[in-house]
Amino acid sequence: MIARYLARRDPIEQPVDRVVLMGSAVLESIEVAAEAHRVYGVPILVSGGIGHSTSFLEEALRRRGVEAATGRPESHVFRDLLISAGVAPEDVAVEDRSTNCGENAAFTRELISTPQTLLLIQDPTMQRRTHACFERSFADLPGTTLISRAPLIPWIGPDRVSAGPDAPEIWTRDRFRSLLIGEIHRLSPDVYGPRGRDFIDHVDIPTEVLAAYNRLAAAYPASDRHP
């Protein structure tokens, strides 16, 4: 329930002007962004510097037998992968300073000066918070339309979490559980919201999702919930 809620997937009912792909350790995002580029014929902006997920991205590449230099901004790695997936180099721009989803939104806003319809693609566990950050950063650009499309709904197996029962591991169950607990915690008004760091506006979390979060957090009190 928590995973489905966080992996925000809006219907795409209008033309898209640009794909904004956030760097992460979820390599499935690459093909989703490449397909959106092919379908809508629009450029891709990849946002991501070196942050807390960079080492996990490097680990994911190693697990899948992809050779890549370490210590590179996530956006540069994703750009290379997009080009390998068939996207023309001139259709992929990068923003390589951001280290969190708030900066993804803020630094992307600096690069976009006219109202556009943006298709946002992010790690499924961070898609909803990323959308909220973009809403805050683009509030001063009326006419902007934001569409979130998480690349997948996580499949939770007995020993791993992936895109499906036959897909390669994206997260261990322990790490995935920690991410879910931490993410609902960060969506709180007292953490990233108006009464906390004020990175995002108020997010109404459904009652059933909060109840699931409380059960999970009570069962695993040592899981990371720090801001």
C-alpha positions, 0 to 999 in steps of 0.5 A: 500500500505504501509503495503504490502510494509513493510511486505516483503515476498520473495519467498522460492525457496531453502532449508533453514538452519535456521529460525530466528524469531524475538520477537514481539507482533505478535503472528501469527509469532509463527505458521509460524515459527513452520510450517517452522520448520516442512517443512524444518526440521531446528532449530529456533533461536528466537531473542529478549530481553526486548524492546519497544514491550514487553509490547504489547506482554504481552497485546496480550497474555492477550487478547488471554487468555494466562497466562505468567509472565511479564518482560521476554525477548520476545525470552523466551516467544516465545520459550515457545509458540513454544514448546507449538506449537509442536517444540522440546525444543532442536530445539529452541535457544534464543538470549535474549539481543537485544532491536531493529531490528538492535541488532536482526541482530548484535547479531544473526550474533555473533551466526552464523559463517558459511554461511547459508540460513536464513529465517527471520520472523518479525512483518510485519510492521518491516520486510523490515527494519529488512531485511536491518539490517541483510544485513548490519550485514551479509555483512562480511559473503559471501555466506549467503542468507537472505529470508524474510517472514512476517507472514501475510499481515495486514488486515485493518478493520474499527476498528482494524487491524488483520490477516483477518476479522475473526482473533483477533486484532493485532493492533488498527487502530491508533497504526497501522497507527503510526507504518506505518508512523514511519517505512517509516520515519526510512527507510529514508537515513537521519534517519536509513540510511547512512546519519543518524544513519547508521544502514542500507544501502540505501533502495529504497522506491517505488515512490507510497509508498512514495506518500502514506506515504506523504498523510498519514503523512499529514493527521495525523501529530501528528503520531509518526515519531521519530527515 
